[in-house]
Amino acid sequence: MEAESAGAVRDIPVTARRHSTFRDVIDHYAATQPDAPFLLAPEAQRALTYAALRNDCHALGAWLAGRGIESGSTVSFMLPNGVSAATMFLGAMYAGYVVSPINLLAHDAQLEYTLVHSDTAIVFASDDNRARLEAIRRSTGATFAIHVVDVDGLGLQPASAMPATRCGPQDPAMLMYTSGTTGRPKGALLSHANMLAAGRAVSASLDLTEADRVLSSLPLYHINGQCVATVAPLVSGGSIIMPHRFSVSQWWPLVARYEPTWLNMVPTIVAYLLNGPELTPEQAAACRRVRFGRSASAPLPPEQHRAFEARFGISVIEAMGLTECASVAFSNPLDAAARRYGSPGLPLGVEARVVDAAGRVLPTGERGEIELRGANVMIGYYKSPEATQAAVRADGWLATGDLGYRDDDGYYFITGRLKELIIKGGENIAPREIDEALLAHPAVLEAAAVGVPDDVYGQEILACVVVKPGVACSEDELRAHCVRTLGRYKTPRYLRLVAQLPKGPSGKVQRLKLTEL
């Protein structure tokens, strides 16, 4: 590949582009396969068909309009996974509103900021979140309404007709806030076109059809749970198994009961399943009917990748995305023989390139910042033109903040984040290199490294490690292992054995919080 080449763009079939808004897509499948299930809710023991989904969208739109909430306004939900969260997520966009899902794990300051900054008109919430919302409303003087609902049903009256409001493909559909681990959260504003382009790219790359069904416990307040686990099955007419939360003990029983054709996971789920109970004969038989698993939201350590495939007989496609691109950027091919362990794969639905600090495109093999351009790149950051201008160039290229390189075959490899890079004595050290060395130790379940201030080197290396249950392992043993695999210079000066790592809603480790452990 030449240095100037921006990367491959997967072709998306023309027939998949005919619906330009969420209302178009939902109306199409409600008309063509009304009785087909869209959402399977295990705890509620019910299925939401495509016809029922459309009817719930109508009821939500009529209810919001009846309370004077104008089309185009922001509406939020603070709910765990379930029928209500799915209906709010899709129904608000269907009815011409901008949906803003709220992270259930957000601390009070972050929650307060996002609620006020988003200008949300109303928050649909479970009863256990009511007190937090009311306290924020009192302390800030915000005027958003609070509507308490059951997790598995909004309980709205059927609507005889939908409001006449209509939105177009370029209109805002979702306002999604980043985690804000390095400062205040930024609100990525995504259009109908952005989100549907992402869903179609995933669907096309995985050859999804109406017959496919995904098991996903990733929360609907995270971009992966939204665009990969929900929008991709929606645009292909498939279905979703959506438990309230991830459970090691319930994962394989759900596979046996509902027979998904693919699994949507993150590395944390892979790690915990590897250390979970043995499969029953019925569960093992159900595994053999799973076409593939997909892992994204954080790098999947190659050792765990291979171990999962060997133990469960399910090939895993590693992929990568980010909020600003509606969770789509790279993916390994569906063909297992063409996949690369340790790589998020080839550009998916986007152009990609690697640039240096001056913005010059770098040739194959050279490391720099990865930039992306495509139909799924966000409109911009809400009420933040300066941040938008800093992230998105005038010609549409998005600066991701991810460091990496492209190999001779066009596969991309991620070596770290610009803000997480460890600079020890002037040498750049990717935290992931330290992580993977520690994960290669048989006693280690999870590991993450970060740079900490040092008077001599500028930064030193701190690594936090979670040891597998019932396994004995000392810090000295881990340090000796690192010396053998990394050399003394890259061996963490500080090693901490901890009960768990700080993580965001998708399971991605929040490195900058490691120093607080």
C-alpha positions as CSV (number, residue, x, y, z in Angstrom):
1,M,0.0,0.0,0.0
2,E,1.4,3.4,-0.9
3,A,2.0,6.0,1.8
4,E,-0.7,8.3,0.4
5,S,-3.4,5.6,0.4
6,A,-6.1,6.2,3.0
7,G,-7.1,2.5,3.4
8,A,-9.8,0.3,2.2
9,V,-13.5,1.0,2.4
10,R,-15.8,-2.1,2.6
11,D,-18.6,-2.0,0.0
12,I,-22.1,-1.8,1.5
13,P,-24.8,-3.2,-0.8
14,V,-27.0,-0.6,-2.5
15,T,-30.2,-2.4,-1.3
16,A,-29.2,-1.8,2.3
17,R,-29.2,2.0,1.8
18,R,-32.8,2.5,0.9
19,H,-33.9,3.6,4.4
20,S,-32.6,7.0,5.5
21,T,-34.0,7.4,9.0
22,F,-34.9,5.1,11.9
23,R,-38.6,5.6,11.1
24,D,-38.0,4.3,7.6
25,V,-36.3,1.2,8.9
26,I,-38.7,0.3,11.7
27,D,-41.8,1.0,9.5
28,H,-40.3,-1.3,6.7
29,Y,-39.8,-4.3,9.0
30,A,-43.1,-3.7,10.8
31,A,-44.8,-4.0,7.4
32,T,-42.8,-6.8,5.9
33,Q,-42.3,-9.1,9.0
34,P,-44.6,-7.8,11.7
35,D,-44.6,-10.9,13.8
36,A,-40.8,-11.5,13.7
37,P,-39.1,-10.9,17.1
38,F,-36.8,-7.9,17.4
39,L,-36.0,-8.0,21.1
40,L,-35.9,-11.0,23.4
41,A,-36.0,-10.0,27.1
42,P,-35.0,-12.9,29.3
43,E,-35.9,-11.5,32.7
44,A,-39.3,-10.4,31.5
45,Q,-39.7,-13.6,29.5
46,R,-41.2,-11.7,26.6
47,A,-40.5,-10.9,23.0
48,L,-41.0,-7.5,21.3
49,T,-42.0,-8.0,17.7
50,Y,-41.3,-5.5,14.9
51,A,-44.9,-4.6,14.9
52,A,-44.9,-4.1,18.6
53,L,-41.8,-2.0,18.4
54,R,-43.4,0.3,15.9
55,N,-46.5,0.6,18.0
56,D,-44.4,1.5,21.1
57,C,-42.6,4.1,19.0
58,H,-45.9,5.6,18.1
59,A,-47.1,5.6,21.7
60,L,-43.8,7.3,22.8
61,G,-44.0,9.9,20.1
62,A,-47.6,10.7,20.9
63,W,-46.9,10.8,24.7
64,L,-44.0,13.2,24.3
65,A,-45.9,15.5,21.9
66,G,-48.9,15.5,24.2
67,R,-46.7,16.9,27.0
68,G,-45.6,19.8,24.8
69,I,-42.1,18.4,24.1
70,E,-41.2,19.7,20.7
71,S,-39.8,17.6,17.9
72,G,-36.0,17.9,17.8
73,S,-35.7,18.3,21.6
74,T,-33.4,16.1,23.6
75,V,-34.9,13.3,25.7
76,S,-32.9,11.0,28.0
77,F,-33.2,7.7,29.7
78,M,-31.4,6.4,32.8
79,L,-32.3,2.7,32.7
80,P,-30.6,-0.7,32.6
81,N,-31.0,-2.8,29.6
82,G,-34.5,-4.1,28.9
83,V,-37.6,-3.4,26.9
84,S,-38.0,0.2,28.2
85,A,-34.4,1.2,27.4
86,A,-34.6,-0.3,23.9
87,T,-38.0,1.4,23.2
88,M,-36.6,4.7,24.5
89,F,-33.4,4.5,22.4
90,L,-35.2,3.7,19.1
91,G,-38.6,5.3,19.8
92,A,-37.2,8.7,20.5
93,M,-35.3,8.8,17.3
94,Y,-38.2,7.3,15.4
95,A,-40.4,10.2,16.6
96,G,-38.0,12.9,15.6
97,Y,-36.3,13.6,19.0
98,V,-32.6,13.5,19.9
99,V,-32.0,10.7,22.4
100,S,-29.3,11.1,25.0
101,P,-28.7,7.8,27.0
102,I,-27.4,8.4,30.5
103,N,-24.5,6.3,31.9
104,L,-25.7,4.5,35.0
105,L,-22.1,4.4,36.3
106,A,-21.5,8.2,36.0
107,H,-20.4,9.9,39.2
108,D,-22.6,12.8,40.5
109,A,-20.5,15.6,38.9
110,Q,-20.5,13.9,35.5
111,L,-24.2,13.2,35.7
112,E,-25.0,16.7,36.7
113,Y,-22.9,18.1,33.9
114,T,-24.4,16.0,31.1
115,L,-28.0,16.6,32.2
116,V,-27.5,20.3,32.2
117,H,-25.3,20.6,29.1
118,S,-27.5,18.3,27.0
119,D,-30.6,20.6,27.5
120,T,-32.6,17.4,28.0
121,A,-36.4,18.0,28.3
122,I,-37.2,14.8,30.2
123,V,-35.5,11.8,31.7
124,F,-37.1,8.4,31.7
125,A,-35.7,6.5,34.7
126,S,-36.1,3.5,37.0
127,D,-37.4,4.2,40.5
128,D,-34.0,3.7,42.1
129,N,-32.5,6.6,40.1
130,R,-35.3,9.0,40.9
131,A,-33.6,10.5,44.0
132,R,-30.4,11.3,42.3
133,L,-32.2,13.0,39.4
134,E,-34.4,15.0,41.8
135,A,-31.3,16.1,43.8
136,I,-29.6,17.3,40.6
137,R,-32.6,19.2,39.5
138,R,-32.8,21.0,42.8
139,S,-29.1,21.8,43.0
140,T,-28.9,23.1,39.4
141,G,-32.3,24.7,38.9
142,A,-32.6,22.5,35.7
143,T,-36.1,22.2,34.4
144,F,-36.0,18.6,33.0
145,A,-39.0,16.4,33.8
146,I,-38.6,13.0,35.4
147,H,-40.8,10.1,34.4
148,V,-40.4,6.8,36.3
149,V,-41.0,3.6,34.4
150,D,-40.5,-0.1,34.8
151,V,-37.4,-1.6,33.3
152,D,-39.4,-3.9,31.0
153,G,-42.2,-1.7,29.8
154,L,-42.8,2.0,29.5
155,G,-46.5,1.5,30.2
156,L,-47.7,4.1,27.7
157,Q,-51.2,4.0,26.2
158,P,-51.4,3.0,22.5
159,A,-51.5,5.9,20.1
160,S,-54.1,6.1,17.4
161,A,-51.8,8.2,15.3
162,M,-48.2,9.6,15.2
163,P,-47.5,13.3,15.4
164,A,-47.0,14.7,11.9
165,T,-43.4,15.8,12.6
166,R,-40.7,14.3,10.3
167,C,-36.9,14.3,10.4
168,G,-34.3,13.7,7.7
169,P,-31.2,11.7,7.4
170,Q,-28.9,14.6,8.3
171,D,-30.9,15.6,11.4
172,P,-29.5,14.8,14.8
173,A,-30.6,11.5,16.2
174,M,-28.4,10.9,19.3
175,L,-26.3,12.9,21.7
176,M,-23.8,10.6,23.3
177,Y,-21.4,11.8,26.0
178,T,-17.8,10.5,26.2
179,S,-16.6,9.1,29.5
180,G,-14.8,12.3,30.5
181,T,-11.9,10.5,32.2
182,T,-9.5,13.2,31.1
183,G,-11.7,16.2,31.7
184,R,-15.3,17.2,31.2
185,P,-17.4,14.9,29.0
186,K,-17.9,15.9,25.4
187,G,-21.3,15.3,23.7
188,A,-20.9,13.6,20.3
189,L,-23.9,14.5,18.1
190,L,-24.7,11.8,15.6
191,S,-27.3,12.0,12.8
192,H,-29.6,9.3,11.5
193,A,-27.3,8.9,8.5
194,N,-24.2,8.5,10.8
195,M,-25.8,5.8,12.9
196,L,-27.5,3.9,10.1
197,A,-24.2,4.0,8.0
198,A,-22.4,2.4,11.0
199,G,-25.1,-0.3,11.5
200,R,-25.1,-1.1,7.8
201,A,-21.3,-1.4,7.7
202,V,-21.4,-3.9,10.6
203,S,-24.3,-5.8,9.1
204,A,-22.6,-6.1,5.7
205,S,-19.2,-7.1,7.1
206,L,-20.8,-9.9,9.2
207,D,-23.3,-11.0,6.5
208,L,-26.2,-10.5,8.9
209,T,-29.7,-11.4,7.7
210,E,-33.2,-11.7,9.2
211,A,-32.1,-15.1,10.5
212,D,-29.3,-13.8,12.7
213,R,-29.7,-13.2,16.4
214,V,-27.1,-11.6,18.7
215,L,-26.6,-12.1,22.4
216,S,-25.4,-8.8,23.9
217,S,-25.4,-7.6,27.5
218,L,-23.5,-4.4,26.7
219,P,-25.5,-1.4,28.1
220,L,-27.6,0.8,25.8
221,Y,-25.8,3.8,27.3
222,H,-22.6,2.7,25.5
223,I,-22.0,3.2,21.8
224,N,-21.2,-0.5,21.1
225,G,-24.4,-1.7,22.7
226,Q,-26.3,0.9,20.6
227,C,-24.8,0.8,17.1
228,V,-23.4,-2.7,16.9
229,A,-25.7,-4.7,19.1
230,T,-28.9,-2.9,18.3
231,V,-28.7,-0.9,15.1
232,A,-26.9,-3.5,13.1
233,P,-29.5,-6.2,13.8
234,L,-32.3,-3.6,13.2
235,V,-31.1,-2.7,9.7
236,S,-30.7,-6.4,8.8
237,G,-34.1,-7.4,10.2
238,G,-32.6,-9.7,12.8
239,S,-33.1,-10.0,16.6
240,I,-31.4,-9.3,19.9
241,I,-31.2,-11.2,23.2
242,M,-30.8,-8.4,25.7
243,P,-30.4,-9.4,29.4
244,H,-30.4,-6.7,32.0
245,R,-26.7,-7.2,32.6
246,F,-23.8,-9.5,32.0
247,S,-23.6,-12.6,34.2
248,V,-21.0,-15.4,33.9
249,S,-23.4,-18.0,35.3
250,Q,-26.2,-17.0,32.9
251,W,-24.3,-16.4,29.6
252,W,-24.2,-20.0,28.4
253,P,-27.7,-20.9,29.6
254,L,-28.9,-17.9,27.5
255,V,-27.0,-19.3,24.5
256,A,-28.6,-22.7,25.0
257,R,-32.1,-21.3,25.5
258,Y,-32.2,-18.6,22.8
259,E,-29.7,-20.0,20.2
260,P,-28.0,-16.8,19.1
261,T,-26.0,-17.0,15.8
262,W,-23.4,-14.5,17.1
263,L,-22.1,-13.0,20.4
264,N,-21.3,-9.4,21.0
265,M,-18.6,-9.1,23.7
266,V,-15.8,-7.0,25.1
267,P,-12.5,-8.3,26.4
268,T,-13.7,-8.3,30.0
269,I,-16.5,-10.7,29.1
270,V,-14.1,-12.9,27.2
271,A,-11.8,-13.0,30.3
272,Y,-14.5,-13.9,32.7
273,L,-16.1,-16.5,30.5
274,L,-12.6,-18.2,30.2
275,N,-12.5,-18.4,34.0
276,G,-16.2,-19.4,34.3
277,P,-17.8,-22.8,34.9
278,E,-17.5,-25.7,32.4
279,L,-20.3,-26.1,29.8
280,T,-23.1,-28.6,30.1
281,P,-23.5,-30.9,27.1
282,E,-26.6,-28.8,26.0
283,Q,-24.6,-25.6,26.2
284,A,-21.7,-27.1,24.3
285,A,-24.1,-28.2,21.5
286,A,-25.5,-24.6,21.4
287,C,-21.9,-23.2,21.1
288,R,-21.5,-25.2,17.9
289,R,-24.4,-23.4,16.4
290,V,-22.9,-19.9,17.0
291,R,-21.4,-18.5,13.8
292,F,-18.9,-16.2,15.5
293,G,-18.2,-13.8,18.4
294,R,-17.3,-10.2,18.1
295,S,-15.1,-8.3,20.5
296,A,-14.5,-4.6,20.6
297,S,-14.4,-1.5,22.8
298,A,-10.9,-2.4,24.0
299,P,-8.0,-4.4,22.7
300,L,-8.4,-8.2,23.0
301,P,-5.2,-9.8,24.3
302,P,-4.1,-12.4,21.7
303,E,-3.6,-15.1,24.5
304,Q,-7.2,-14.7,25.6
305,H,-8.4,-14.5,22.0
306,R,-6.8,-17.9,21.2
307,A,-7.8,-19.5,24.5
308,F,-11.5,-18.5,24.0
309,E,-11.6,-20.0,20.5
310,A,-9.8,-23.2,21.7
311,R,-12.1,-23.7,24.7
312,F,-15.5,-22.9,23.2
313,G,-15.0,-23.5,19.5
314,I,-16.3,-20.1,18.6
315,S,-14.1,-17.9,16.4
316,V,-13.9,-14.3,17.5
317,I,-13.7,-11.3,15.3
318,E,-11.8,-8.4,16.9
319,A,-13.0,-5.0,15.9
320,M,-12.7,-1.4,17.0
321,G,-14.8,1.8,17.1
322,L,-15.3,5.0,18.9
323,T,-18.2,7.2,19.9
324,E,-17.4,9.9,17.4
325,C,-17.8,7.3,14.6
326,A,-20.9,5.5,16.0
327,S,-18.7,2.6,17.1
328,V,-17.4,1.7,13.7
329,A,-13.8,2.0,12.5
330,F,-12.0,-1.3,12.0
331,S,-12.9,-5.0,11.9
332,N,-11.2,-8.2,11.0
333,P,-12.8,-10.2,8.2
334,L,-15.6,-12.7,8.6
335,D,-13.2,-15.3,7.0
336,A,-11.2,-16.7,10.0
337,A,-8.2,-17.4,7.8
338,A,-7.9,-13.7,7.0
339,R,-7.9,-12.4,10.6
340,R,-4.9,-11.0,12.5
341,Y,-4.6,-11.6,16.2
342,G,-3.7,-8.4,18.0
343,S,-5.2,-6.2,15.3
344,P,-8.6,-4.6,15.1
345,G,-8.5,-5.3,11.4
346,L,-9.1,-3.4,8.2
347,P,-11.0,-0.1,7.8
348,L,-14.7,-0.8,8.1
349,G,-17.1,1.7,6.3
350,V,-14.4,4.4,6.6
351,E,-11.2,5.6,5.1
352,A,-8.2,5.4,7.5
353,R,-4.7,6.8,7.6
354,V,-1.8,7.3,10.0
355,V,-0.3,10.8,10.4
356,D,2.5,12.5,12.3
357,A,2.2,15.5,14.6
358,A,2.3,17.8,11.6
359,G,-0.6,16.0,9.8
360,R,1.6,14.4,7.2
361,V,0.4,10.9,6.0
362,L,2.9,8.3,7.1
363,P,4.0,5.2,5.1
364,T,3.3,1.6,6.0
365,G,4.9,0.5,9.3
366,E,5.5,4.0,10.7
367,R,3.6,4.9,13.9
368,G,1.5,7.9,14.4
369,E,-2.0,9.1,15.1
370,I,-4.9,7.3,13.3
371,E,-7.4,9.5,11.5
372,L,-10.7,8.4,10.0
373,R,-13.2,9.8,7.5
374,G,-16.6,8.4,6.5
375,A,-20.4,8.7,6.5
376,N,-20.5,7.6,10.2
377,V,-18.3,10.5,11.5
378,M,-20.3,12.6,13.9
379,I,-21.9,16.0,13.1
380,G,-19.7,17.4,15.9
381,Y,-19.5,18.0,19.6
382,Y,-22.7,19.6,21.0
383,K,-22.3,23.3,21.9
384,S,-18.5,23.0,21.5
385,P,-17.3,24.4,18.1
386,E,-13.7,24.6,19.4
387,A,-13.5,21.0,20.3
388,T,-15.2,20.0,17.0
389,Q,-12.7,22.0,15.0
390,A,-9.8,20.5,16.9
391,A,-11.1,16.9,16.3
392,V,-12.5,17.1,12.7
393,R,-10.5,18.7,9.9
394,A,-12.2,20.8,7.3
395,D,-11.8,18.0,4.8
396,G,-13.7,15.6,7.1
397,W,-10.8,13.7,8.7
398,L,-11.3,12.8,12.4
399,A,-8.3,12.8,14.7
400,T,-9.0,9.7,16.9
401,G,-6.3,10.2,19.5
402,D,-5.3,6.5,19.0
403,L,-1.7,5.7,18.2
404,G,-0.8,2.9,15.8
405,Y,0.4,1.8,12.4
406,R,-0.7,0.0,9.2
407,D,1.0,-3.2,8.0
408,D,1.8,-4.2,4.4
409,D,-1.6,-5.8,4.0
410,G,-3.6,-2.8,5.2
411,Y,-4.3,-4.2,8.7
412,Y,-4.1,-1.6,11.5
413,F,-2.5,-2.1,14.9
414,I,-3.2,0.1,18.0
415,T,-0.3,0.8,20.3
416,G,-1.9,3.2,22.7
417,R,-3.6,6.5,23.3
418,L,-1.9,9.9,22.9
419,K,-3.0,10.9,26.4
420,E,-2.1,7.5,27.9
421,L,1.4,7.1,26.3
422,I,4.1,6.5,28.9
423,I,7.2,8.6,28.3
424,K,10.0,7.3,30.4
425,G,13.4,8.9,30.0
426,G,12.3,10.2,26.6
427,E,11.3,6.8,25.4
428,N,7.7,6.2,24.3
429,I,6.2,3.1,25.9
430,A,2.7,1.8,25.0
431,P,0.8,0.7,28.1
432,R,-0.7,-2.2,26.1
433,E,2.8,-3.7,25.7
434,I,3.0,-3.9,29.5
435,D,-0.6,-5.2,29.8
436,E,0.0,-8.1,27.4
437,A,3.3,-9.1,29.0
438,L,1.5,-9.4,32.4
439,L,-1.5,-11.2,30.8
440,A,0.8,-13.9,29.5
441,H,1.5,-14.9,33.1
442,P,-0.8,-17.9,34.0
443,A,-1.9,-16.4,37.3
444,V,-3.1,-13.1,35.8
445,L,-6.8,-12.4,35.0
446,E,-6.6,-8.7,34.2
447,A,-3.8,-6.1,34.0
448,A,-3.4,-2.5,33.1
449,A,-0.4,-0.1,33.1
450,V,-0.2,3.7,33.3
451,G,2.5,6.3,33.7
452,V,3.1,8.1,37.0
453,P,5.3,11.1,37.7
454,D,9.0,10.4,38.5
455,D,11.8,12.9,39.4
456,V,14.5,11.0,37.4
457,Y,12.7,9.6,34.3
458,G,9.8,12.1,34.0
459,Q,7.5,9.1,34.2
460,E,7.7,5.6,35.7
461,I,5.4,2.6,35.1
462,L,2.6,1.5,37.4
463,A,0.8,-1.7,36.7
464,C,-2.3,-2.9,38.5
465,V,-3.1,-6.7,38.4
466,V,-6.1,-8.8,39.2
467,V,-5.1,-12.4,40.0
468,K,-7.3,-15.3,39.0
469,P,-9.6,-16.5,41.8
470,G,-7.9,-19.2,44.0
471,V,-4.5,-18.6,42.5
472,A,-1.5,-17.5,44.6
473,C,0.9,-15.0,43.0
474,S,3.2,-12.4,44.5
475,E,4.4,-9.0,43.2
476,D,8.0,-10.3,43.2
477,E,6.9,-13.2,40.9
478,L,5.2,-10.8,38.5
479,R,8.1,-8.5,38.5
480,A,10.5,-11.3,37.6
481,H,8.2,-12.4,34.8
482,C,8.2,-8.8,33.4
483,V,12.0,-8.6,33.5
484,R,12.1,-11.8,31.5
485,T,9.6,-10.7,28.9
486,L,10.0,-6.9,28.8
487,G,13.5,-6.2,30.0
488,R,14.4,-4.2,33.1
489,Y,13.7,-0.8,31.5
490,K,10.0,-1.5,30.7
491,T,9.4,-3.6,33.9
492,P,6.9,-1.7,36.1
493,R,8.5,0.0,39.0
494,Y,5.3,-0.2,40.9
495,L,3.1,-3.3,40.9
496,R,-0.2,-3.5,42.8
497,L,-2.4,-6.5,43.3
498,V,-6.0,-5.2,43.2
499,A,-9.5,-6.7,43.5
500,Q,-10.7,-5.1,40.3
501,L,-9.7,-2.5,37.7
502,P,-11.6,0.7,37.1
503,K,-13.8,0.4,34.0
504,G,-16.3,2.3,31.9
505,P,-19.7,0.9,30.9
506,S,-18.3,-1.1,28.0
507,G,-15.6,-2.8,30.2
508,K,-12.8,-0.6,28.9
509,V,-10.2,0.0,31.6
510,Q,-10.0,3.7,32.6
511,R,-6.2,3.9,32.9
512,L,-6.0,7.4,34.4
513,K,-7.9,6.1,37.4
514,L,-5.4,3.4,38.2
515,T,-3.4,5.8,40.3
516,E,-6.4,6.0,42.7
517,L,-6.2,2.3,43.6
